[in-house]
């Protein structure tokens, strides 16, 4: 699901921009946008679980193998 979500989430987000009505999201664009958010959730959660919060800062996981 992670790989599929990485493709579908931004794709649906881009597709929703083609359905704007009067400079804003209409019903169809809003529905597609919400559907894209459903696919963003597993992507972001999986990324947070795999890489950890310190990877955002570039610190990564601290290794104690040398001790």
N, C-alpha and C positions, 0 to 999 in steps of 0.2 A: 504494500500500500504506500510505503514511503516514496518509492520511485515514481509511481503513478501520480501521487499527490504533487511531487516536484514539477511534473509536467502540466497537470490539469489546473492547479491553483493559479499560476500566472497566466495561463492561456485563457481561462474563463474570465479573469480580471481584465485582460486586454479585450476580449470579445464584448464584455459588458459596456465598454466605452463607445462601441458603435451603435448602441441603442439609446443614446442620450436623447432627451426631448427638451428642447428649449434651454439647453445649457445645464440640465440636471438629469438625474436618474429617474426614468419612468418605472412602470411596474415591471416590464420585462428586464430592463437593465438591473433593477434592484434585486430581482429574483436570481439572475445570473451572478450578481455580486455576492449574495448570501451563499449561493452554492459554491462559489470559489472560496469563501471563508471556511466552509465545511472541510474543504481539501487542504486549507492552510493549517488547520489545527493539528492533524497527525504529523505533518511535516515539521512544524515548530516544536511540538512536544518530543518527537523522536530525536530531533537535532539536539534539543536541550538535554535529553537523557544520555545520548551517545557522547556528546562533547563536553558537557558540564558547563556551569556558568562562568568558570574562569577562562574558557576558550574565547569568550567575547573580548576579553582584555589581552589575549595573546599569551596568557600564562600557561595554559594547558594543565595537564595532570602532573602533579609532583611525584617523581619516582623515588623510591627508597631502595632500589636494587643495589646501590653502591655501599650501603651500610652493612 
